[in-house]
Amino acid sequence: MTKTEQQPVAILVPGHFNDHAVGRIDRTFRRIGIERADPSLVTDEMRETVRGIACFGGINAALMDALPRLEIIANFGVGYDSVDARHAGQNGIMVTNTPDVLTEEVADTTIGLLINTVREMYAAEKWLRDGGWVKTGHYPLSRLTLRGRSVGIFGMGRIGLAVARRLEAFALPVSYHNRRKVEGLPYGYHATLKGLAEAVDTLICIAPGGAATEKAINAEILSALGPNGVFVNIGRGSTVDEAALAAALANGTIAAAGLDVFADEPNVPRALLEAPNTSLLPHVGSASEHTRRAMADLCVDNLISWFSERRPLTPVPETVEVSSRAVDPGRPRHSS
């Protein structure tokens, strides 16, 4: 048994992290805090001891290369586009995320955001709180309704399926676009995103981030959605050309938009903030104490399972073939 193995495994935690996860990490591992995920902040001691990272994302190839004993990156969240998982897989580093435990919560938020956008719930509540009901009378009738709408889902994964099930309860027809058709689904499939947008008047984006979906929702797609169109984004802000969306909302290309995610969070474009036909949330899709605790548990459980049983619980596809260093745990991947 090596000296490294006799001591608690060192886990690097960049920036502020979930309190419940931090507590569990502290009880099982040796946590090393760092201001941010920046390779320039890596010390010699970190290079020699760090074997795991627990993070909200933002782990690039340079940081991985700065930690030669790194074995696993436990990402807090189902989306991991800000972790260079391809580089990790190529260098024998496991990456895990937290799927399933947030699916229902995010689906609930999606439906709430859709209704809020269409029926102007936030504006109506503000009208009441500001005294408009007393001084002026009833809030104006909402121009839009869910009745008679058809919904397209861009990204029919776990969350997309949960959203689709909820939409069925509203008696709304559902169709979808993915890179490939999902066998066995009762929903109509469109081979292109533009084809989906042309076929529906309500488009919900639950697609992951990354180069493949960068600004996929652009002026052409919004134009295809049409003047009665409603766009909802619960996935990643990077999937939307925000300038094109702001223009489409201003000139009537589409009717309204509900957004929980943005390209440069927490900075929201002024044009979207000022648009009267938007409903905006500060990235709260999974933000309940119940769900974030479950996500924290799965994040830490991946670390515990890796270092105790040499297996991940929820590996991402890019690293599913990575095997643990069972013979000599903690050995460097390369000379430093």
N, C-alpha and C positions, 0 to 999 in steps of 0.2 A: 504494500500500500504506500503510495507516494505521499509526500508532505502536503501537496495540493489536495489530495483526497481526504486526508485526515482533518482538514479544516473545513468549515462551512463553505459551500460554493459561493463565489463572489458573483453577484448580479448587479449589473450597471442599470441605473434608473435615471434617464435624462429628464431634467426639468421637473415640473410639478406632476405628480401621478395620483391616481385614485387612492384615497386614504385606506380603504378596506384592503386593497391589493398590497399597499405598502406594509400594513400591519401583518399580513400573512407572509410576505417576503421576509420581514424582519424576524419572524418566529422560526423560519426554516433555513434561510440563507444569510449571507453577509451582504447587506445592501451597500452599494457605493453610489452616492449621488453625484450628479454632474449637472451644471447649469443648463446645458443644452446638448443636443446630439451633434457635437462638433469634434472632429478628429484632433484638432489643435489643442483640445482640453484633455486629451488622454495622457495620463502620466505613465512613467515606467512601471509603477506598482500596478496600475490597471492593465497594462500590457501583459504583465506576468500572471495576473490572477483572474481577470474577468472571463467567465465562461458562459454567461448568459446576459441577455438584455430584456428588460420589461419596458414597454414603451407605448406611446400613442401613435407611433409611426415616425417618419422622418429619418429613417436609418439608411444612409447611402453606402455605396461601395467603399468609399474612403474610410468611413468609420469602421466598417467590418475589417478592412485590411490593417487598420491600426490596432486591432485586438486579435493577435495571432492564436489565442486559445479559445476564442469565441465558438460556441457550439450551437446555440439556439437564440433566436429572437422571438419573444412572446409578444405579439402585437395585440393591444387592447382595442378591439373593434373588428368588425367583419371585413371592412375595407382595408387593404394593405398596399394600395398603389404608391404610397410614399416610402415604402420599404423596397429596396432593390432585391426582390426575391430571386430574380434570375441570377444575379451575381452570387447571392447566398447559396443557391443550389449548386452552382458551378464550383463553389469553394467548400462544399461539405458542411454548410451551416443550415440548420433547420429553422424554418419560419412557421409560426403558428398564428392563428387568428381566433376570433370568438364568434363563430357562426351559430345559428339556431336560437341561442338564448335571447337574442334581441329581435328575432323575426316578428313576433306578434306585436311587440311594442311599436316598432317602426311602421308596421302595417296599420295599426290604430292611428298613429300620427298622420300617415298619408291620407287616410279617409277624412280625418278631422281637418287637415289642411285643404283638401279638395272642397269640403262643404263650406269652410270658412271663406274660401276664395269665391265660390259661386254665389253664396247667400250673404256675403258681406257681414259676417257675424261680428268681426272686430269693430268695423265702422258703426254697426248698429249699437253695440255695447257702449262705444265711446259717445255716441249720440245721447244715450240714456244718462251716462255718468256726467256728461257736460251740461245736462239740463235741457237738451234739445227737445225731449218729449214734452216737458212741461211748457217750455217757451214757444215751441213751434208746432208741436203735434207729432203725429206718427212718423217714424222713419220712412223715407221713400221706399217704394217697392223695389226689390232687387231686380235688376235687368235680366239676370241669368238664373237658371234652375238646373237641377240634376235631371229633371223629368225629360225624357226623350233623348238623352245623351248616349253616345257610344264612346267607349273608352279604349284607348290603346296603351299598352304597357311596353316600354322600352327597357328590357332586362327582366326576362321571366325566370328568375332564380327563386330561392327560398322566399324572399320577401315579396317578389312579384306574384308568386302563387298565393301567398297569404292575402295580398291586396285584392287579387282577382276573386278569391272566395268571398271577401267582404262585398265587393261590387255586385256579385251575383245576388246577394241579399237585397240590394237596392233595385233589382230587376234591370240592370244595365248590361247590354252586350259588351263582351270583352274580346279583344284581339291583341296580338303581340308581335314584337320583332326581337329576335336574337340573332347571333351569328349563324345559328342553325336551329332547325325545328326541334321542339321537345316532343318526343313520342308520347302518345297516350293522353295528351291534353285536349279538352273539349273546345278550346278557344281557337279562333282563326289565326293562322300564321301568315305574316307578310315577310317576304325575303329581303325587303329593303325598308329602311326607316322612313324614306319618303313615301313609299307605298302605304305604310301604316298611317302616317300623318294625313294622307289624302283620304283614307277610309274612315277616319274618326273625327270627332270634334273635341275630344278631351285626351290629352297626351300626358301620361305619367312616366317620368324618367326615374328608373331605379338601377340604371346601368353603372358599372364600376368605373372608376377613373382610369387614367393611363393614356398612352399615345393612341390607342385604337379608338377611343371615344372622345378625344380632345375636340371640343367645340362641334360635336356631332349635331347638336341642336343649333342650327344656324338660320340665316334668313330664308333659305330655300325651304327648310322643314317647317318653319313658322308660317310661311306663306301657304304651304300645302295644308296646314291645319285650318286656316281660314278665319274669317272675321267673327265667327261664333266660337272660335277655339279657346280652350282653356289649357294652359300648360302648368304642370306641377312637377317640381324637381325635389326628390327626397334622397337622391343618390350621391352625386359628386358635383360640385360647382364647375369643375373643369370640363364637364360635358356640354356646357352651354356657352355660346358666344353672347356674352352679357350685353355688349353694345348692340348687337342685332336684336336681342330680346327687348331691350329698352325702346328701341326704335319701333319695333312691332307693336308694343303696348301703346306707344304715343300716337302712332298713325292709324290705328285700328286694324292692322294686319291680323291680330288676334284680340280676343275680348279681355282676357285676364290671365294672371299667373300667380301661382302659390309656390314660394321657394323656402326651403329649409337649409339649403346649402349654397355656397358662393365660391367663386374662383379664388378670391384672396381674403379668406376669413381672418379676422372679423371685419374687414373692410368691405362694405357693401356700396356699389356704385350709387352716386347721388341720384342719377336718373331713375333707378329702381326704387330708392327710398321715397322719392317725390311722386312716383306714379300712383294715381288714385285707384287704379285697377290691379293692385298687387296685394297679396297677403304674405308677409315676411316673418320668418321665424329664425332664431339664432342657433341653428343646427342642434335641435333638441329631439330629433327623431327617436332616439333610444334613451332620452334623458329623464328616466324615473329612478328613484332610489332602488326599487326592486330590480330593475333590469340592469342598471349599472353594477349592482352588487354581483349579479349572476355573471356578468361579463368579467368582472374582476376575479371571481372565483375560477372561471375557466382559464383566464390568462395565467394565473398562478398555478393552477392544476397542471397545465402543460409543462411548466418548469419542473414541478415536483415529479411528474411522471417521467420526464426525460432523464432527470438525474437520479431517480430511484429505480426505475424499471427499464431505462434506455429506450423509451418509445414516446412519441408525441401523441396527444389526444386528437388534435385538429390541425394537421399539417396543411399548408397551402399547396396547390397543385405543383408549383415550381420546385418544391423541395420534398415532395412525398417520397422520393427514392433515396433521400439522404439517410445514411445509416449512422448510428452513434459510434463514438470512439470507445467501444466497450473494453478493448484490450488495454489501452493506455489513456484513460480519461484525462482531459486537460492538456494533452500534448499539443504543441503548436502546430498549426496547419502548414506553416512555412517558417523559415528561419527569420529572426528579427534582427 
